[in-house]
Amino acid sequence: MSEFLIRGAETLLTMDDARRALNGADLRVRDGVIAEIGEGLHSEGEIIEAAGCVVTPGLINTHHHLYQTLTRAVPGAENALLFGWLRRLYPIWAAFGPEEVHVSAQVGLAELALSGCTLSSDHLYLYPNGARLEDTIAAAAEIGLRFHPTRGAMSIGESDGGLPPDSLVEREARILEDSIRVIDAFHDPAEGSMCRVGLAPCSPFSVSRDLMREAALLARDKGVMLHTHLAENDEDIAYSLENFGCRPGQYAEDLGWTGDDVWHAHCVKLDGAEIALFAGSRTGVAHCPCSNCRLGSGIAPVRAMRDAGVPVGLGVDGSASNDAGNLVAEARQAMLLQRVSNGADAMSPYEALEIATRGGAEVLNRPDCGQLAIGKRADIAIWDVSGVESAGSWDKAALLLAGPTRVKHLFVEGRQIVRDGHVVTLDLPRVIERQNQLAQNLRERLPG
């Protein structure tokens, strides 16, 4: 039996059913599960002093492209809209191999961990030069983050009217075959699972209608979730209207892509009817505010989604469209953008933090995560609010108004991943050095 006690937190934000905020509380963990919450608790295990700290559930990232940490701030892509941005980067990504995908995932997951994230999804939709989904799964296992990788795919290349170069697309029969392989090999549906696999054709403009439909049938046969990009910007809407004769929400509905086992990334341009469709079907949304700003896509109607009952979580999206993978900073951005759109009272810091924790758990169908309550998994973030970021704050629990963007301690399944602001499960300086060398190699090999 392994056990430890977090003692004397300034505030413990539970995100439980009552949304309790407890001052001066202790939290005891046993065998990876929260065993007790209260005051004056005792434990025979390690004592972690949390005076001057706010304790929250670990944050949950519902949309990422981890391979993109190798292509941050690429010249020629920094000022482009979505489709132009993709055309600039596809040739670079086509030069990747297994090591590039693996090391990028290590860097991206470490960055997430330092920002308080304990569970991340990932959307890997290209597999150049022998790369496979397990290149990212191995990285998550090494670091110790809970992981929800998705077997993405592209099947319509430039020669068939698509955006990606033909070298990055796959035959659809091969996509479905490999989807079965990775589900059978890596998907664990059990409570407390460290790895669940989903299926994620990249987008309606990079795969066929048939593949979207077949992926939905396969996912339901295997009991896994579905994920794709949807309604990201005006170009996306125009493409759907021109090629499918309907808006993206209707296209998704027609192909079986709504329901509580589906979540869509972005959804910046959903209209009222689509929001109602998603609310009624319990279809989830991964809101990616920084990426949407960076690509000029717009501000997603998160207030309207939440009010209608759409499950909403947060995503950092890829580091080629965000340039960062800081999930607590993403939560602050989500709060600020809703205020820009709807007024200063549109979203509180506590609601934004709830979206980043409990909200993400709901989107990913993980009721065992996302809150600090007895019987839930011990995925815990401890934030030091005694530093300069919170100096003078009257409400230290309002982390998104005046708080650190780097976690002090982080636990996943009761295992410490970050201690005193440093990742302890990985030699991060060595991995960063290798990442920078891989980026330099790509710059030297590729024109432009």
N, C-alpha and C positions, 0 to 999 in steps of 0.2 A: 504494500500500500504506500503510495506517495501522497504527501500532504504538505500544504503551506498555508500561511495566513497573511492576508493583506490587512494591516492594522491602522486604524485611526485616520481614515481618509477625510480630508476637509469636506468633500462632497462625493457621494457615490450616486451617479446618475444611472438608475437601473434600466430604464426603458422597458420595465415590466408592464403588465396589464394596467396597473394603476399609475404608471409613469412616475414612480416615487423618486424623490431626491432626498437622500439620507445624509445628514451631517454627522461627522465623527464615527462613522460606521466601520465595522470590520467585515471581511469576507473570507470564508474558509473554503479551500479547494481540496478535494480528495479524488485521486485517480482520474484527473482530467475533467471533473464535473464540479459545479458549484454545490457545496454541501450545506453551507450555513451563512446567513447574513444577519448581522445584529451588532450590538455593542458589548464590549468586554468579553469577546470570544477567546478561546484558548486552543492551542495546537501544539503537538509534539514536533511538528515540522519546522521549516524555515519561516522566520518572521520577516515580512517585508514592510518596513515602516512607510506609511503613506501620508504622514502629516505634511501639509502644504501641497497636497496633490488632489486632483480630481480623477476619479476612477470611472471609466465608461466601458460598455461592451466594446470589443474590437470592432473596428469599422469594416464595412463589406463593400467590395468593389465589384459592380455588376457588369462592367464592360471595359475591356482592355485589348490591346494588341501588343503583347510583350516584345515581340521581335523588333518593334519600331524603336526601342531604346537605342538602337545602333544608328538611327538616322534622325537625330534631333537637329533642328536648325539647318537643314540642307538648303544651300543657295538655290534659288529658282523655285523653291516650294514655299518659301516663307510668306509670300504675299498672294498666293493663289487661292481661288475657290476650290471646292471639293474635287471636281472632275479634273481640273488642271493640276491640282496638287497630286492626284493619283497618277496622272500621266508622267509627271516628273519623277516620281518615286518608284514606280513599277520596275523600270530597268535596273535600278539599284538593288531592289529586293530580289530580283531574279538572279543576282550574283551570290546570294546567301547560300549557306550549306548548314549541316547539322550543328557545327560549332557556333556559328553566328546566332542561330536560333536559341541554342542552349545558354550561351553566355548572356545574350540580351535578356532572356527570361530571368536569369540569376540577378542581374542588375535591376531589372524592373521590379521584381518581387522584393528585393532588399529595400528599394526605395519606398515601396508601399508599406513594408513593415515599419520603417522608421517614421512613417506618417500615421501609425496607429492601426493599420489594416491587418486583419487576421484571416480573412477569407477573400479570395479573388477569383473571378472568372477570367477566362482568356479566350479570345476569338482568333484562332490561327487558321487562315483561309488560303495560305500558299505554302507549298512544300518543295522549294527548289533544291535540286542537286542532292537528293536523298534525305532531306530533312523530314522528320516525322513528329507527330503529336507528342510522343513520349520524350522528345528532347526538352519540352517545357515541363512535362510531368516530373521528370527527374530533377529539374531545378527546384520545383516547389517542394519536393520531398527532402532535398538537401537543406533548404532553408527552414522548412517546418511550417509553412503556411498551409492552411486549408485551401483546396484548389478545386475549381470547377472549369476545367478546360473544355473547349468545344471544338469538334472536328468540323472546321469550316471548309469551304470549297469555292472554286470558280470554274465554270465550264464553258463560258462564251468569251472567246478571245477576239482580238482585233479583226481577224479575217472573217469572223461571223458577225461583225458589227458591235462587239463588246468593247469595253475599255481596256482590259488587261492585255499585255502581249501574249501571243499564243504559247510562249514558253512557260507561262505561269498557270495555264488552265489544265484541267484533267478530264479524262473521259468520265462520263457520268456513271457508267457501270463500275469503274475503278473506285470512284468516290464512295458509292454505296457499299462496295466490298470492304474498303478500308474502314468505313464507319462501323460496320459490324465487328471488325477485328478489334478496334480500340475500345468499343463498349465492352466486349467480352473480356478483354484483357485488363481494363483499368477501372471500370465503373463499379462503385461500391454504394448501393442504395441505403445501407444501414444507417441508423441514427449515430451521429458522431463521426460519420465518414470523413476521411481526409481527402478523398478524390471522387468526384462525380463527373461523368462525361456527358456532354450535350452535343447535339447536331446543329450545324450553323452554316448553311449555304450563305455566301458572303452578302449578297444583296439581290433584289429583283432585277438589277441590270447587269449582273455577272453570272447568273445561272438561268437555266430554262424553267419554264412553268412546270414541266414534268419532274425536274429534280426537286423543286420546292414541294410538290405534292408527294413524291416518293419518300423524301426525307421525313415529312410529317407522318406518313404511314409507318416508316421504320422506327421512328422515335417512339411512337405509341406502342408498337409491338414490343419494343425493348424497355419501355418504361423510363425513358430519359427525356430531358427537356429540349426545347427548340429555341434557337436564337438567330437573329439576323439584324441588319440595318434597315431602318424604315423611315420614310418621310423626313429625311435629314435636312434638306434645303429646297429652295425653289426649283433647282435643276432636277432634283429627285421627283418632285410632284409632276413637273412637265414631262419627264420621261414616262412616268406611269400613265398619265393621261394619253400621251401619244401612242404608246406601244401596247397598253392593256385596256384602254378605253374606260378607265376608272381610277379613282384615287387609291393610294397605297393601302389604306385600311380595308377597303373593299376587296382589293387584290388578296390581301392576307386572309381575309375571311373566306373568300372563294376557294382557297387552296388548303384550308384547314389550319391556318396559322393564327388562330386565336384560341384562348383558353388559359387556364391557370398553370399549364405546363409550357407556356410560351412567354418569352420576353423579347422586346424589340429595343434596339439601341437608337437613341436620339429622339425621334418623334417630335422634332421641332415644329413641324408644319401640320400636325394633326388638327382637323377642324372639329366642330362641336359634335357632329354625327360620329366621327371616328372615336372621339373621347368617350361618348356614350357606349359605343360598341365595345371598347376595351374595358370599360367599367363593368358592363353587364356580363362579359365573358371572363372577367378577372385576368385579363392579359396584362403582363407586366411591362414596365418601361424602365430602361437604363438611361438616366438623365446625365449628360456629359457637358456641363456648362462651359468649362474652359475651352474645350475643343470647339464647341459651337461658336464661341467668341472668336477664337483664333482663325477659323475658316470662314467667318462672316456668315454663318448659317442662320443665325437669329437666336431668339430666346424662346425656349420651349415653354408651353403653357402649363407649367407644373402646378400652379395654384388651381387652375381649372381641373386638371387631372386629379389632384388630391381631393378636391371638393366633390368630384363626381364619384370617387371611390376606386380610381385606377391605382394599382400597386406601383409605387415609384421607388426606385433605388438610385444610387449614384454610380457613375463610372468616370474614371479618369481618361478613358479612351487611349489611343496610342500616343506614344511620346513623340511621334513625328507630327501630330496635329495638336498636341498640348505642350510639348517640350518639357513637361514635368509629370510626375506620377505621385503627387502628394494628395492623399484623399481627404485629409482634414481641411486643406486649402480649397479643395473642390467643394466641400460642404459650405464653406464661407461664401464662395462664389455663387453657389446655388441660391443661398439666402439673399445676397445682394442683387442678383438679377431679377428675382421675383419682386423685390422692392422697387427696382427701376421700372418694371412693367406695371406694377399694381399698387404702389404706395408703400410707405415705410412700415405699415402694419401688416403687410402681405405675408411675411414669414418671419417667425422668431428664430433666434439661434438654437433654441431647444428643438423646434420642429425640424430644422435643417439637420441637426445631429441625429434626430430620430430617423430621418430618411437615410442617413449614412450608416445606420446600424440596423435597427429593427426593420426599416423599410427594405433594405437590401436582402435581409433574410427572408422576408415575405416574397420578394420577386424570385429568389432562387429556390423557393420551397424548402427553406431550412428553419423550421420552427424550433430546432434545437440550438440555434445560434441567435445572435443579435440582441440579447438582453441579459441582464444580470439577475438571475432568479434561481432558486433552488431546483436542481435537476437539469439545468441548462449546461451546455459545454463551457468549459473555463477558457473562453476567448476574451481576454481582458487587456485593456489599455490603461496605463497610469500616466497622467500628465502632470508635470511639475509646474504649479502656478505660483511659485515663489520667485520667479525670475523677472527680468526686465519687461517681458511681453505683457505680464499681468500686473505690473506695479501700478498701484493706484486704482485698480479695478474694485468696484463695490460688489460685484457679483462674480466671484472667481469661477463659478460653474458655467458662466456664459463664455465658454471656450472660443466660440467663433467670433465673438466681439473683441476680446482681449485675452489671448492665450497663445501658448506655444504651437508651432506647426511640426514639431518633432517630439515623439513620444519619449518618456523616460524609461518605462519598462513595458514589455509586451509579452503576453502569454497566449499560446495556442494549444488547446487541449491540455492546459496546465503546464506546458513546457515553455520555459523562458526562451524567447527568440531575440528580444532586445533587452539589454541591461545597461542602465545609465547612459542611454542614448546611442548604444553601439550594438550592431548585430553580432550575436555570439555564436551563431551556428554556421558561419561562413567566413572565410578569409576575404572580406570585402575589398580591401585595398588591392589584393592580388587580382581579383576578378575585374575591378575597375581598370587596372593596368592592361589586362588582356582585352577588355572591351575597347579601350582607346586604340590599341594596336590594330584590332580588327577594323575599326572605323578608318584608320589611316591607310590600311591596305586597300580598302574599297575606294577611297579617294584617289589613290595612285593608279588603280586598275581601270577606273571608269572615266569616260570623258565628261566634261561639264562640271 
